[in-house]
Amino acid sequence: MNLLNVLLMMPSGGEGSGYSSILMLVAIVVIFYFFMIRPQSARAKKEKQFRETLQKGQKVITISGMHGKVVEVKETSIILEIATNVQVEVEKSAVAIDLSSTDVKK
């Protein structure tokens, strides 16, 4: 006999162990959902809503750390004024924080 057949023929340790293993697996999946997946999807939804509601005049920080004021909002990008008469175009997805409504000092 090979090793696989020997392992398969070993007693399982009780009739209820199969159900308890399935129950533990379900409990782990539920815990993982409530502590990892759900908060992450809620955060992503909030960030998407923020990027869709960007308005002219808002002070923002990009993901790369560039501070600026929104000069123009386009469909998929925005124009940021990062210094006097210096404007750059960045994707909306690159905007991380709204400084207009936070306590962060510039």
FIFI-906446 format. One record per atom (N, C-alpha, C, CB): x negated, y negated, z; residue number from 1; residue in three letters; atom name. Coordinates in Angstrom, 1 decimal, decimal comma, m for minus. Atoms other than C-alpha are relative to their C-alpha. Glycine has a CB too. Layout:
REC       X       Y       Z  seq  type  atom
REC       X       Y       Z  NUM   Ala    CA
...
END
This chain:
REC       X       Y       Z  seq  type  atom
REC    m0,8     1,2     0,0    1   Met     N
REC     0,0     0,0     0,0    1   Met    CA
REC    m0,9    m1,2     0,0    1   Met     C
REC     1,0     0,0     1,2    1   Met    CB
REC     0,8     1,3     0,0    2   Asn     N
REC    m1,2    m3,5    m0,7    2   Asn    CA
REC     0,5    m0,9     1,2    2   Asn     C
REC     0,2    m0,7    m1,3    2   Asn    CB
REC    m0,2     0,8    m1,1    3   Leu     N
REC    m1,2    m6,3     1,8    3   Leu    CA
REC     1,4    m0,7    m0,1    3   Leu     C
REC    m1,0    m1,1     0,1    3   Leu    CB
REC    m1,3     0,7     0,1    4   Leu     N
REC     2,0    m8,0     0,4    4   Leu    CA
REC     1,1     0,9     0,4    4   Leu     C
REC     0,2    m0,4    m1,5    4   Leu    CB
REC    m1,0    m0,9    m0,4    5   Asn     N
REC     4,1    m4,9     0,9    5   Asn    CA
REC     0,0     0,2     1,5    5   Asn     C
REC    m0,2     1,4    m0,7    5   Asn    CB
REC     0,1    m0,1    m1,5    6   Val     N
REC     2,8    m4,6     4,5    6   Val    CA
REC     0,7    m1,2     0,7    6   Val     C
REC    m1,4     0,2     0,4    6   Val    CB
REC    m0,5     1,2    m0,7    7   Leu     N
REC     3,7    m8,2     5,3    7   Leu    CA
REC     1,5     0,0    m0,2    7   Leu     C
REC    m0,6    m1,2    m0,7    7   Leu    CB
REC    m1,5     0,0     0,3    8   Leu     N
REC     7,2    m7,8     3,7    8   Leu    CA
REC     0,7     1,0     0,9    8   Leu     C
REC     0,3     0,2    m1,4    8   Leu    CB
REC    m0,7    m1,0    m0,8    9   Met     N
REC     8,0    m4,7     5,8    9   Met    CA
REC    m0,1    m0,3     1,5    9   Met     C
REC    m0,7     1,3    m0,3    9   Met    CB
REC     0,2     0,3    m1,4   10   Met     N
REC     7,0    m6,3     9,1   10   Met    CA
REC     1,4    m0,6     0,5   10   Met     C
REC    m1,1    m1,1     0,2   10   Met    CB
REC    m1,3     0,5    m0,5   11   Pro     N
REC    10,0    m7,1    11,4   11   Pro    CA
REC     0,0    m1,5     0,1   11   Pro     C
REC     0,2     0,7     1,4   11   Pro    CB
REC    m0,1     1,4     0,1   12   Ser     N
REC    11,2   m10,6    11,2   12   Ser    CA
REC     0,1    m0,7     1,4   12   Ser     C
REC     1,2    m0,4    m0,8   12   Ser    CB
REC    m0,1     0,6    m1,4   13   Gly     N
REC    11,5   m11,1    15,0   13   Gly    CA
REC     1,3    m0,3     0,5   13   Gly     C
REC    m0,9    m1,2     0,0   13   Gly    CB
REC    m1,3     0,2    m0,5   14   Gly     N
REC    15,2   m11,2    15,3   14   Gly    CA
REC     0,9    m0,4    m1,2   14   Gly     C
REC     0,1    m1,1     1,1   14   Gly    CB
REC    m0,9     0,2     1,0   15   Glu     N
REC    18,3   m11,6    13,3   15   Glu    CA
REC     0,3    m1,5    m0,2   15   Glu     C
REC     1,3     0,7     0,2   15   Glu    CB
REC    m0,3     1,4     0,0   16   Gly     N
REC    18,8   m15,3    14,1   16   Gly    CA
REC    m1,1    m0,9    m0,5   16   Gly     C
REC     0,5    m0,5     1,3   16   Gly    CB
REC     1,2     0,9     0,3   17   Ser     N
REC    15,3   m16,5    13,1   17   Ser    CA
REC     0,2    m0,6    m1,4   17   Ser     C
REC    m1,2     0,9     0,1   17   Ser    CB
REC    m0,2     0,6     1,3   18   Gly     N
REC    16,3   m17,1     9,5   18   Gly    CA
REC     0,9    m1,2     0,0   18   Gly     C
REC     0,7     1,0    m0,9   18   Gly    CB
REC    m0,9     1,1    m0,2   19   Tyr     N
REC    19,1   m19,4    10,5   19   Tyr    CA
REC    m0,7    m1,2     0,7   19   Tyr     C
REC     1,3     0,3     0,7   19   Tyr    CB
REC     0,7     1,1    m0,8   20   Ser     N
REC    16,9   m21,3    13,0   20   Ser    CA
REC    m1,1    m0,6    m0,9   20   Ser     C
REC    m0,6     0,6     1,3   20   Ser    CB
REC     1,0     0,5     0,9   21   Ser     N
REC    14,2   m21,7    10,3   21   Ser    CA
REC     0,6    m1,0    m0,9   21   Ser     C
REC    m0,7     1,1    m0,7   21   Ser    CB
REC    m0,7     0,9     0,9   22   Ile     N
REC    16,7   m23,2     7,9   22   Ile    CA
REC     0,5    m1,3     0,7   22   Ile     C
REC     1,2     0,7    m0,6   22   Ile    CB
REC    m0,4     1,1    m0,8   23   Leu     N
REC    18,1   m25,4    10,7   23   Leu    CA
REC    m1,1    m1,0     0,2   23   Leu     C
REC     0,6     0,4     1,3   23   Leu    CB
REC     1,2     0,8    m0,2   24   Met     N
REC    14,6   m26,7    11,5   24   Met    CA
REC    m0,4    m0,8    m1,2   24   Met     C
REC    m1,2     0,8     0,6   24   Met    CB
REC     0,3     0,6     1,2   25   Leu     N
REC    13,9   m27,4     7,9   25   Leu    CA
REC     0,9    m1,2    m0,4   25   Leu     C
REC     0,0     1,0    m1,2   25   Leu    CB
REC    m1,0     1,1     0,2   26   Val     N
REC    17,1   m29,4     7,5   26   Val    CA
REC    m0,2    m1,2     0,9   26   Val     C
REC     1,4     0,6     0,2   26   Val    CB
REC     0,3     1,0    m1,0   27   Ala     N
REC    16,3   m31,3    10,7   27   Ala    CA
REC    m1,2    m0,9    m0,4   27   Ala     C
REC    m0,2     0,6     1,4   27   Ala    CB
REC     1,2     0,8     0,4   28   Ile     N
REC    12,9   m32,3     9,4   28   Ile    CA
REC     0,3    m0,9    m1,2   28   Ile     C
REC    m1,1     1,0    m0,4   28   Ile    CB
REC    m0,4     0,8     1,1   29   Val     N
REC    14,4   m33,5     6,1   29   Val    CA
REC     0,8    m1,2     0,4   29   Val     C
REC     0,7     0,9    m1,1   29   Val    CB
REC    m0,9     1,1    m0,5   30   Val     N
REC    17,0   m35,6     7,9   30   Val    CA
REC    m0,9    m1,0     0,7   30   Val     C
REC     1,1     0,6     0,9   30   Val    CB
REC     0,8     0,9    m0,8   31   Ile     N
REC    14,4   m37,1    10,2   31   Ile    CA
REC    m0,9    m0,8    m1,0   31   Ile     C
REC    m0,9     0,7     1,0   31   Ile    CB
REC     0,8     0,6     1,0   32   Phe     N
REC    12,1   m37,8     7,2   32   Phe    CA
REC     0,8    m1,1    m0,8   32   Phe     C
REC    m0,6     1,0    m1,0   32   Phe    CB
REC    m0,9     0,9     0,7   33   Tyr     N
REC    15,0   m39,5     5,4   33   Tyr    CA
REC     0,2    m1,3     0,8   33   Tyr     C
REC     1,3     0,6    m0,4   33   Tyr    CB
REC    m0,3     1,1    m0,7   34   Phe     N
REC    15,9   m41,8     8,2   34   Phe    CA
REC    m1,2    m0,8     0,5   34   Phe     C
REC     0,8     0,4     1,3   34   Phe    CB
REC     1,2     0,8    m0,4   35   Phe     N
REC    12,4   m42,8     9,2   35   Phe    CA
REC    m0,9    m0,5    m1,1   35   Phe     C
REC    m0,8     0,8     1,0   35   Phe    CB
REC     0,9     0,3     1,1   36   Met     N
REC    10,7   m43,0     5,8   36   Met    CA
REC     0,7    m0,5    m1,2   36   Met     C
REC    m0,8     1,2    m0,4   36   Met    CB
REC    m0,7     0,3     1,3   37   Ile     N
REC    13,0   m43,1     2,7   37   Ile    CA
REC     1,0    m1,1     0,1   37   Ile     C
REC     0,6     1,3    m0,5   37   Ile    CB
REC    m1,1     1,0    m0,1   38   Arg     N
REC    15,9   m45,2     3,9   38   Arg    CA
REC    m0,6    m1,4     0,3   38   Arg     C
REC     0,9     0,4     1,2   38   Arg    CB
REC     0,6     1,3    m0,2   39   Pro     N
REC    13,8   m48,1     5,3   39   Pro    CA
REC    m0,7    m0,5    m1,2   39   Pro     C
REC    m0,9     0,0     1,2   39   Pro    CB
REC     0,8     0,5     1,1   40   Gln     N
REC    11,6   m48,2     2,3   40   Gln    CA
REC     0,9    m0,4    m1,2   40   Gln     C
REC    m0,9     1,2    m0,5   40   Gln    CB
REC    m1,0     0,4     1,0   41   Ser     N
REC    14,6   m48,3    m0,1   41   Ser    CA
REC     0,7    m1,3     0,3   41   Ser     C
REC     1,0     1,1    m0,3   41   Ser    CB
REC    m0,6     1,2    m0,5   42   Ala     N
REC    16,2   m51,0     2,0   42   Ala    CA
REC    m0,9    m1,2    m0,2   42   Ala     C
REC     0,4     0,1     1,4   42   Ala    CB
REC     1,0     1,1     0,2   43   Arg     N
REC    13,0   m53,1     1,9   43   Arg    CA
REC    m0,2    m0,3    m1,5   43   Arg     C
REC    m1,4     0,5     0,6   43   Arg    CB
REC     0,1     0,2     1,4   44   Ala     N
REC    12,7   m52,6    m1,9   44   Ala    CA
REC     1,2    m0,8    m0,5   44   Ala     C
REC    m0,2     1,3    m0,7   44   Ala    CB
REC    m1,2     0,6     0,5   45   Lys     N
REC    16,3   m53,7    m2,4   45   Lys    CA
REC     0,0    m1,5     0,4   45   Lys     C
REC     1,3     0,6     0,6   45   Lys    CB
REC     0,1     1,4    m0,4   46   Lys     N
REC    15,7   m56,9    m0,3   46   Lys    CA
REC    m1,0    m0,8    m0,8   46   Lys     C
REC    m0,4     0,0     1,5   46   Lys    CB
REC     1,0     0,6     0,8   47   Glu     N
REC    12,5   m57,7    m2,2   47   Glu    CA
REC     0,6    m0,3    m1,4   47   Glu     C
REC    m1,2     0,8    m0,1   47   Glu    CB
REC    m0,6     0,2     1,4   48   Lys     N
REC    14,4   m57,3    m5,6   48   Lys    CA
REC     0,9    m1,1     0,1   48   Lys     C
REC     0,6     1,3    m0,4   48   Lys    CB
REC    m1,0     1,1    m0,1   49   Gln     N
REC    17,2   m59,6    m4,4   49   Gln    CA
REC    m0,8    m1,3     0,2   49   Gln     C
REC     0,9     0,3     1,2   49   Gln    CB
REC     0,8     1,2    m0,2   50   Phe     N
REC    14,6   m62,2    m3,3   50   Phe    CA
REC    m0,6    m0,5    m1,3   50   Phe     C
REC    m1,1     0,2     1,0   50   Phe    CB
REC     0,7     0,3     1,3   51   Arg     N
REC    12,8   m62,1    m6,7   51   Arg    CA
REC     1,1    m0,5    m1,0   51   Arg     C
REC    m0,7     1,1    m0,5   51   Arg    CB
REC    m1,1     0,4     0,9   52   Glu     N
REC    16,2   m62,5    m8,5   52   Glu    CA
REC     0,5    m1,4     0,4   52   Glu     C
REC     1,1     1,0     0,0   52   Glu    CB
REC    m0,5     1,3    m0,4   53   Thr     N
REC    17,1   m65,6    m6,5   53   Thr    CA
REC    m1,0    m1,1     0,2   53   Thr     C
REC     0,7     0,2     1,4   53   Thr    CB
REC     1,0     1,0    m0,1   54   Leu     N
REC    13,9   m67,5    m6,9   54   Leu    CA
REC     0,5    m1,3    m0,7   54   Leu     C
REC    m1,3     0,4    m0,7   54   Leu    CB
REC    m0,5     1,3     0,6   55   Gln     N
REC    14,6   m71,2    m7,5   55   Gln    CA
REC    m1,2    m1,0    m0,1   55   Gln     C
REC     1,1    m0,6     0,9   55   Gln    CB
REC     0,9     1,1     0,2   56   Lys     N
REC    12,7   m74,3    m8,6   56   Lys    CA
REC    m0,2    m0,7     1,3   56   Lys     C
REC     0,4    m1,0    m1,1   56   Lys    CB
REC     0,3     0,7    m1,2   57   Gly     N
REC    10,9   m76,0    m5,7   57   Gly    CA
REC    m0,4     0,9     1,2   57   Gly     C
REC     1,1    m0,8     0,4   57   Gly    CB
REC     0,3    m0,9    m1,1   58   Gln     N
REC    10,4   m72,9    m3,5   58   Gln    CA
REC    m1,6     0,2     0,1   58   Gln     C
REC     0,6     1,4    m0,2   58   Gln    CB
REC     1,4    m0,3    m0,2   59   Lys     N
REC     6,9   m72,4    m2,0   59   Lys    CA
REC    m0,2     1,5     0,2   59   Lys     C
REC    m0,6    m0,9     1,1   59   Lys    CB
REC     0,2    m1,5    m0,1   60   Val     N
REC     5,7   m68,8    m2,5   60   Val    CA
REC    m1,4     0,4     0,1   60   Val     C
REC     0,7     0,7    m1,2   60   Val    CB
REC     1,3    m0,7     0,0   61   Ile     N
REC     2,7   m66,5    m2,1   61   Ile    CA
REC     0,1     1,2    m0,9   61   Ile     C
REC    m0,5     0,3     1,4   61   Ile    CB
REC     0,0    m1,2     0,8   62   Thr     N
REC     1,9   m64,0    m4,8   62   Thr    CA
REC    m0,7     1,2     0,7   62   Thr     C
REC    m0,7    m0,3    m1,4   62   Thr    CB
REC     0,6    m1,2    m0,6   63   Ile     N
REC     0,7   m60,5    m4,1   63   Ile    CA
REC    m1,5    m0,1     0,0   63   Ile     C
REC     0,4     1,3    m0,9   63   Ile    CB
REC     1,4     0,2     0,0   64   Ser     N
REC    m2,8   m61,6    m5,0   64   Ser    CA
REC    m0,5    m1,0     1,0   64   Ser     C
REC    m0,5    m0,3    m1,4   64   Ser    CB
REC     0,3     1,0    m1,0   65   Gly     N
REC    m2,6   m64,3    m2,4   65   Gly    CA
REC     0,0    m1,4    m0,4   65   Gly     C
REC    m1,4     0,3     0,6   65   Gly    CB
REC    m0,1     1,3     0,6   66   Met     N
REC    m2,1   m67,3    m4,6   66   Met    CA
REC     1,2    m0,8     0,6   66   Met     C
REC     0,0     0,0    m1,5   66   Met    CB
REC    m1,0     0,8    m0,5   67   His     N
REC    m0,1   m70,1    m3,0   67   His    CA
REC     0,5    m1,0    m1,0   67   His     C
REC    m0,4    m0,8     1,3   67   His    CB
REC    m0,4     1,0     1,0   68   Gly     N
REC     2,1   m72,3    m5,1   68   Gly    CA
REC     1,5    m0,3     0,1   68   Gly     C
REC    m0,2     0,6    m1,4   68   Gly    CB
REC    m1,4     0,4     0,0   69   Lys     N
REC     5,4   m74,0    m5,8   69   Lys    CA
REC     0,6     0,3    m1,3   69   Lys     C
REC     0,1    m1,6     0,3   69   Lys    CB
REC    m0,7    m0,4     1,2   70   Val     N
REC     7,9   m72,7    m8,3   70   Val    CA
REC     0,4    m1,3    m0,8   70   Val     C
REC     1,2     0,9     0,3   70   Val    CB
REC    m0,3     1,2     0,8   71   Val     N
REC     8,1   m75,2   m11,2   71   Val    CA
REC     1,2     0,4    m1,0   71   Val     C
REC    m1,2    m0,4    m0,8   71   Val    CB
REC    m1,0    m0,4     0,9   72   Glu     N
REC    10,2   m73,1   m13,6   72   Glu    CA
REC     0,2     1,5     0,2   72   Glu     C
REC    m0,4    m0,3    m1,5   72   Glu    CB
REC    m0,3    m1,4    m0,1   73   Val     N
REC    12,0   m69,8   m13,5   73   Val    CA
REC     0,5     0,5    m1,3   73   Val     C
REC     1,2     0,2     1,1   73   Val    CB
REC    m0,4    m0,6     1,3   74   Lys     N
REC    12,2   m67,6   m16,6   74   Lys    CA
REC     0,6     1,3     0,3   74   Lys     C
REC    m1,3     0,2    m0,9   74   Lys    CB
REC    m0,7    m1,3    m0,1   75   Glu     N
REC    13,8   m64,2   m17,2   75   Glu    CA
REC    m0,8     1,0     0,9   75   Glu     C
REC     0,4     0,6    m1,3   75   Glu    CB
REC     0,8    m1,0    m0,7   76   Thr     N
REC    10,9   m62,0   m16,0   76   Thr    CA
REC    m1,2    m0,7     0,6   76   Thr     C
REC    m0,5     1,0    m1,0   76   Thr    CB
REC     1,2     0,6    m0,5   77   Ser     N
REC     8,3   m64,6   m15,0   77   Ser    CA
REC     0,4    m1,4     0,6   77   Ser     C
REC    m1,1    m0,2    m1,0   77   Ser    CB
REC    m0,2     1,3    m0,6   78   Ile     N
REC     7,9   m67,9   m13,1   78   Ile    CA
REC    m1,3    m0,8    m0,3   78   Ile     C
REC     0,3     0,0     1,5   78   Ile    CB
REC     1,1     0,9     0,1   79   Ile     N
REC     5,7   m70,9   m13,6   79   Ile    CA
REC    m0,3    m0,6     1,4   79   Ile     C
REC     0,2    m1,2    m1,0   79   Ile    CB
REC     0,4     0,5    m1,3   80   Leu     N
REC     3,8   m71,8   m10,4   80   Leu    CA
REC    m1,0    m1,1    m0,1   80   Leu     C
REC    m0,7     1,2     0,9   80   Leu    CB
REC     1,0     1,0    m0,1   81   Glu     N
REC     2,0   m75,0    m9,6   81   Glu    CA
REC    m0,8     0,3     1,2   81   Glu     C
REC     0,7    m1,5     0,1   81   Glu    CB
REC     0,9    m0,4    m1,1   82   Ile     N
REC    m1,0   m74,0    m7,6   82   Ile    CA
REC    m0,9    m1,2     0,4   82   Ile     C
REC    m0,9     1,1    m0,5   82   Ile    CB
REC     0,7     1,2    m0,4   83   Ala     N
REC    m2,7   m77,5    m7,6   83   Ala    CA
REC     0,7    m1,1    m0,9   83   Ala     C
REC    m1,5     0,1    m0,2   83   Ala    CB
REC    m0,5     1,1     0,8   84   Thr     N
REC    m1,9   m80,9    m9,0   84   Thr    CA
REC    m0,3     0,1    m1,5   84   Thr     C
REC    m0,5    m1,4     0,5   84   Thr    CB
REC     0,1    m0,2     1,5   85   Asn     N
REC    m1,3   m80,5   m12,8   85   Asn    CA
REC    m0,7     1,3    m0,4   85   Asn     C
REC    m0,8    m1,1    m0,6   85   Asn    CB
REC     0,6    m1,3     0,3   86   Val     N
REC    m2,5   m76,9   m12,6   86   Val    CA
REC     1,2     1,0     0,2   86   Val     C
REC    m1,2     0,4     0,9   86   Val    CB
REC    m1,2    m0,9    m0,1   87   Gln     N
REC     0,3   m74,4   m13,5   87   Gln    CA
REC    m0,4     1,3    m0,6   87   Gln     C
REC     1,2    m0,6    m0,8   87   Gln    CB
REC     0,3    m1,4     0,5   88   Val     N
REC     0,1   m70,6   m14,0   88   Val    CA
REC     1,3     0,7    m0,2   88   Val     C
REC    m1,0     0,7     0,9   88   Val    CB
REC    m1,2    m0,9     0,2   89   Glu     N
REC     2,7   m68,1   m15,3   89   Glu    CA
REC    m0,3     1,3     0,7   89   Glu     C
REC     0,4     0,1    m1,5   89   Glu    CB
REC     0,2    m1,3    m0,6   90   Val     N
REC     3,1   m65,0   m13,1   90   Val    CA
REC     1,3     0,7    m0,1   90   Val     C
REC    m0,4    m0,2     1,5   90   Val    CB
REC    m1,2    m0,9     0,0   91   Glu     N
REC     5,5   m62,1   m13,2   91   Glu    CA
REC     0,8    m0,2     1,3   91   Glu     C
REC    m0,3     1,5    m0,3   91   Glu    CB
REC    m0,8     0,0    m1,3   92   Lys     N
REC     8,4   m62,2   m10,7   92   Lys    CA
REC    m0,4     1,1     0,9   92   Lys     C
REC     1,5     0,0    m0,4   92   Lys    CB
REC     0,4    m1,1    m0,9   93   Ser     N
REC     7,3   m58,9    m9,4   93   Ser    CA
REC    m1,3    m0,2     0,8   93   Ser     C
REC    m0,2     1,3    m0,9   93   Ser    CB
REC     1,3     0,3    m0,7   94   Ala     N
REC     4,0   m60,5    m8,3   94   Ala    CA
REC     0,3    m0,9     1,2   94   Ala     C
REC    m1,0    m0,6    m0,9   94   Ala    CB
REC    m0,3     0,9    m1,1   95   Val     N
REC     5,8   m62,8    m5,8   95   Val    CA
REC     0,3     0,8     1,2   95   Val     C
REC     1,2    m1,0    m0,4   95   Val    CB
REC    m0,1    m0,8    m1,2   96   Ala     N
REC     5,5   m61,5    m2,3   96   Ala    CA
REC     0,8    m0,7     1,1   96   Ala     C
REC    m1,3     0,3     0,5   96   Ala    CB
REC    m0,6     0,6    m1,2   97   Ile     N
REC     6,6   m64,1     0,3   97   Ile    CA
REC     0,5    m1,4    m0,4   97   Ile     C
REC    m1,0    m0,2     1,1   97   Ile    CB
REC    m0,5     1,3     0,2   98   Asp     N
REC     8,8   m67,2     0,3   98   Asp    CA
REC    m0,4    m0,8     1,2   98   Asp     C
REC     1,6     0,0    m0,1   98   Asp    CB
REC     0,5     0,9    m1,1   99   Leu     N
REC     7,0   m69,9     2,4   99   Leu    CA
REC     1,1    m1,0     0,4   99   Leu     C
REC    m1,3    m0,6    m0,4   99   Leu    CB
REC    m1,0     1,0    m0,3  100   Ser     N
REC    10,0   m72,2     2,3  100   Ser    CA
REC     0,9     0,3     1,2  100   Ser     C
REC     0,9    m0,3    m1,2  100   Ser    CB
REC    m0,9    m0,4    m1,1  101   Ser     N
REC    12,0   m70,2     4,8  101   Ser    CA
REC    m0,7     0,8     1,1  101   Ser     C
REC     1,1     0,8    m0,6  101   Ser    CB
REC     0,7    m0,7    m1,0  102   Thr     N
REC     9,3   m68,6     6,9  102   Thr    CA
REC    m0,7    m1,0     0,9  102   Thr     C
REC    m1,0     1,0    m0,6  102   Thr    CB
REC     0,7     0,9    m1,0  103   Asp     N
REC     7,3   m69,9     9,9  103   Asp    CA
REC    m1,5     0,0    m0,4  103   Asp     C
REC     0,2     0,6     1,4  103   Asp    CB
REC     1,4    m0,1     0,3  104   Val     N
REC     4,0   m69,2     8,1  104   Val    CA
REC    m0,4    m1,5    m0,5  104   Val     C
REC    m0,3     1,0    m1,2  104   Val    CB
REC     0,5     1,3     0,3  105   Lys     N
REC     2,0   m72,5     7,9  105   Lys    CA
REC    m1,0     0,1    m1,2  105   Lys     C
REC    m0,7    m0,6     1,2  105   Lys    CB
REC     0,8     0,0     1,2  106   Lys     N
REC     0,3   m73,3     4,6  106   Lys    CA
REC    m1,3    m0,8     0,3  106   Lys     C
REC     0,7    m0,6    m1,2  106   Lys    CB
END
